[in-house]
Amino acid sequence: MLEGEYYIPWGDKIATDRRRARRILKEFNLLDPEDKKQTSSLLKELFGSTGDSIHIEPDFKCNYGYNIHIGENFYASYNCVILDDAKVTIGENCIISPQVGIYTLAYPINPERRMAGYEYALPVTIGNNVWIGGNAVIHPGVTIGNDVVIMPGSVITSDIPDGVIASGNPARIIKEIVK
C-alpha cells in the first residue's frame, strides 16, 4: 500500500484499519468543537504524528489516519478529505480551507486491473507555511514546497516549488512570493 505497488484493498488487516479510522472519525466529527482536550486526544490517536497545536473542523474524513503526519500550528476547515493510503506529510504553519481533497489513492488506467479491484497509492508532501485555498485538489505523488499559496479551486497534478502562488486546473505557477 505505501510503496506505490498495485494492491487489493480488501485484506483483513486493511479492512480492520479502515474500521478503526471510521470509529475514531465518527466520534471526532460528533464532538463539541469547544472540547479541545477530547478533539486533540482523538486526533493524536488517529494520526501517525501531530504537533501540539492542531485544529480540524468537522466533517473530516480519511481512510486510515496513521499515514498522516502533521506539524505544529495546523488548521483545516470544514469538509477536509485526506485519502491516506500512502504517507501524507504536512509541515508547520499550514492552513487548509474548506472542501480540500488530498489524495494518495489512485486506480490503474488498465480497465481489467481496475475492474479486478487493484489500486495503488503515492505519498503527498506539503511543506511549511502553506495555505491551500478552498475546493483545491492535491493529486497522488505531489510535493508542495515551503511558503506556497494554492489558490481556491486549483488542481495540483505536479510538484510545486518553494515560494510561489499556484492556480488553475491543472495548476500552474502564476507568481513568485517575494519576502
C-alpha positions in Angstrom: 0.0 0.0 0.0 2.7 2.5 0.9 5.2 1.6 -1.9 3.2 2.6 -4.9 2.7 -1.0 -6.0 -0.7 -2.3 -7.0 -2.7 -4.0 -4.2 -6.2 -5.2 -3.5 -7.6 -3.1 -0.6 -9.9 -5.8 0.9 -7.5 -7.8 3.1 -8.4 -8.3 6.8 -5.7 -6.0 8.2 -6.5 -3.2 5.8 -10.3 -3.5 6.5 -9.7 -3.6 10.2 -7.5 -0.4 10.0 -10.2 1.4 8.0 -12.9 0.4 10.6 -10.6 1.8 13.3 -10.3 5.1 11.5 -14.1 5.3 10.9 -14.8 4.7 14.6 -12.5 7.5 15.6 -13.8 9.8 12.9 -17.4 9.2 13.9 -16.6 10.2 17.5 -14.4 13.2 16.4 -17.0 14.6 13.9 -19.8 14.5 16.5 -17.8 16.1 19.3 -18.5 19.6 20.6 -15.7 21.6 18.8 -15.1 23.5 22.1 -14.0 20.3 23.7 -10.4 20.9 22.7 -8.9 18.3 25.0 -11.1 15.4 23.6 -10.7 16.5 19.9 -6.9 16.7 20.4 -6.8 13.3 22.0 -8.8 11.7 19.2 -6.6 13.3 16.5 -3.4 12.1 18.3 -5.0 8.6 18.4 -5.9 8.7 14.7 -2.8 10.3 13.1 0.7 8.9 12.8 2.1 12.1 14.4 1.0 15.7 15.1 2.2 18.9 16.6 0.7 20.1 19.8 -1.3 22.9 18.2 -3.6 21.5 15.5 -7.3 22.2 14.9 -9.5 20.4 12.4 -13.2 21.4 11.8 -15.8 18.7 11.3 -16.6 17.0 9.0 -13.2 15.5 8.5 -12.6 12.2 6.6 -9.6 10.0 6.0 -9.0 6.3 5.2 -6.5 5.2 7.9 -5.2 8.2 9.8 -1.9 6.6 10.8 -0.3 7.6 7.5 -1.0 11.3 8.2 1.8 13.3 9.8 1.1 16.9 10.7 3.4 19.6 12.0 2.9 22.3 14.6 0.3 25.1 14.1 -2.1 23.4 11.7 -5.7 24.3 10.8 -8.1 22.5 8.4 -11.5 24.0 7.8 -14.8 22.1 7.1 -15.1 19.0 5.0 -11.4 18.2 4.5 -10.7 14.8 3.0 -7.3 13.1 3.2 -7.2 9.7 1.5 -4.1 8.5 3.2 -3.4 5.1 1.6 0.2 6.3 1.4 2.0 8.7 3.7 0.8 12.3 3.9 3.2 14.8 5.4 2.1 18.3 6.2 4.6 20.8 7.6 4.3 23.5 10.2 2.1 26.6 10.0 -0.3 25.3 7.3 -3.9 26.3 6.6 -6.3 24.2 4.6 -9.5 25.9 3.6 -13.0 24.2 3.2 -13.6 21.3 0.9 -10.0 20.5 0.2 -9.1 17.0 -1.0 -5.6 15.5 -0.6 -5.5 12.1 -2.4 -2.7 9.5 -2.3 -5.0 6.8 -3.7 -5.2 6.1 -7.5 -6.5 3.4 -9.8 -4.9 1.6 -12.7 -5.6 3.0 -16.2 -5.8 -0.5 -17.5 -9.6 -1.4 -17.2 -9.0 -5.1 -16.5 -6.8 -4.3 -13.5 -9.2 -1.6 -12.3 -12.2 -3.9 -12.5 -10.3 -6.6 -10.7 -10.1 -4.2 -7.7 -6.5 -3.1 -7.8 -5.4 0.3 -6.7 -2.1 2.0 -5.8 -1.0 4.9 -3.6 1.7 7.6 -3.8 2.8 9.9 -1.0 1.9 13.5 -0.8 4.2 16.1 0.9 3.2 19.6 1.9 5.9 21.9 3.2 5.9 24.6 5.9 3.9 27.8 5.7 1.4 26.6 3.1 -2.1 27.9 2.5 -4.4 25.7 0.4 -7.5 27.5 -0.8 -11.0 26.1 -0.7 -12.0 23.3 -3.1 -8.4 22.6 -4.1 -7.5 19.0 -5.0 -4.0 17.6 -4.4 -3.2 14.5 -6.6 -1.2 11.4 -5.6 2.6 11.7 -5.6 2.7 15.5 -5.4 5.2 17.6 -3.3 4.3 21.2 -2.5 7.2 23.3 -1.3 7.5 25.7 1.6 5.9 29.2 1.6 3.3 28.3 -1.1 -0.2 29.5 -1.7 -2.5 27.2 -3.7 -5.4 29.3 -4.9 -9.0 28.1 -4.4 -10.3 25.6 -6.9 -6.8 24.6 -8.1 -6.0 21.0 -9.1 -2.4 20.1 -8.2 -1.2 17.4 -10.6 2.6 18.0 -10.3 5.1 19.3 -7.8 5.1 23.0 -6.8 8.4 24.6 -5.8 9.0 26.8 -2.8 7.8 30.4 -2.6 5.1 30.6 -5.3 1.4 31.0 -5.9 -0.2 28.3 -8.0 -3.6 28.4 -9.6 -5.8 26.6 -12.2 -6.7 23.2 -13.5 -4.2 21.9 -13.9 -2.4 24.3 -11.6 0.5 26.4 -12.8 2.7 28.9 -11.1 1.3 32.4 -11.5 3.6 34.4 -9.3 6.6 34.2 -7.1 6.2 35.2 -3.5 8.6 38.0 -2.6 9.6 38.1 1.1 
